Amino acid sequence: MRTFQSLCLMVIFLALAGNGMADDTAYRTINADTAGERVEIAPHLVEGKLNIVDFYSFYCPPCKAIAPDLEKLAAQDGNIVVSTIDINRPGTRGIDWNSPVARQFQLRSIPHFKIYDEQGELVAEGQEAKELVVKMMQEHGIE
């Protein structure tokens, strides 16, 4: 467990080390045309960057509240890419817990985060990932 925590702290350090401006792909929805459908994350990860994947729904108040801060984080740090995945299928009102993507990733709460390191390896998910994202935002003065 201590090794995993050390790895997470190293990932945070590496992410915070760069302060370059992010490019236009730093904050994006990767399933904009296929909302709610199954999605493969790996092809959307940006190699050499810390990738934060955010599962969200328009009907989720916490998701809507954190979205602007995630966008700021990606804009402020050129080493971070934030990719959002909309779990709602078109025409569905309320959080679509039965969508193919929600079932694929066994989502029980949102926002739900996955953090991948620069090599595309999953380093944190769920509550642990959320805590790391909040810590990164605090380190960047975003609260």
N, C-alpha and C positions, 0 to 999 in steps of 0.2 A: 504494500500500500504506500509506503514511504517513497519508493521509487516512482510510482505513478504520480504522486503529489509533486515530486521533484521535477518530473517531466512536464507537468502542467505549468509549474512556475517558470521553467525554462521557456516554454512556449509563450507565456505571457511576456517574459523579458524580451524575447526576440521580436514579438509583435510591437512592443512599446519602443524598441530601439530605433525604429525607423519613423521619421516624421515627415516623409515626403508626401506630396499631394497624390491622391489616388486617381486612377484613370476612370473613364466613364463606365467601366464594368465593375466598379467597387461596390455598388449596391444595385441589385437587380432581382427580379422575380424570374426564376428559372423555368416555371411551368405556366407562364402567362397564357399561352394558347391551349393548354391542356389542364387547366385548374381542376383539382380534385382527383385526377387520374394518377395511376402509378407513375413513379419517376425514378430514374437512376441518377444518383447524386454524383458519382465518380466522374462522369464526363464533363461536369460543370465546375469541378474544383480547379482553381488556378494554381498551378505549380509554382512553388517559390513564395507563396503567400499563405498567411493564416486565413483559413476559410471558416466563416461562421455561417451555419445553415439554420434558418429560422422558419419553423412551421407555424403558420398563422391562419386566421380567418378574419374577414371583415367584421364578423359578428362577435369578436372577442375583444372586449374593452382593454384588457392588459396588452394584447397584441398591438392594438392601435396606439396605445400610450407609449410603448417602447420603440415603435418604428422610427420616429424622427431621431431618436437618440442613436439608434443603430446606423441610420444614414449619416449622421454627424461623425460617428466613429469611423466609418469607412472613408468619409471625405477627409478626415484629419490625418489618417494613418495610411500611407501608401502600401503598407505591408499587410493590410487587412482587406478581405473581400467578404461582403455580406450577401448571401443569396437567400431569398425568401421562397417558400413553397406554400402556395395557397391550397388549403385542404378542402375548400368548398367547391363542389361541382356547380356549374352555371345553373341558376334558377333555384338553388337550395337556399332556404331562409334559415337562419340559425347556424350554429356550428355543425358542420357535416361530419359527425363522428363515424358515419358508415361509408364515407367515400373510399374509393380504392386506395388512395395514398394514406389516409388515416389508418386503414386496416393494414396496409403494407408495413408501416412503421409502428403499429400497435400504439397509436397515440391515445393517451388518456387525459392529457391536459395540454393546453397551449397558453402562451408561446412555449414551444419545445425547441431546444437548441441542440445542435451537434457542432463540435469544433474539430476541425481537421488541421494538422500541422502542414508545414511547407512541402512535405513529401506525400501528402494526401492520406495520412494515417489518422484514424479517429482517436482523439486524445481525451475527449470529454463529451458527455451527453446528459440531457435531462437537467435535474436540479444542479448538479455539479457544473455543467456547462453554463447554466444561467448565472451562477455565482461568479464564474470567471468572466463572463461578458460584463456583468455589473462592475466588477473590479477594473476591467479594462476601461470602461466608460469613466469611472471615477478618476483613474490615472490620467485620463485625457481632459479632465475638468468638465465632463458631461454628466449631469445628474438630474 
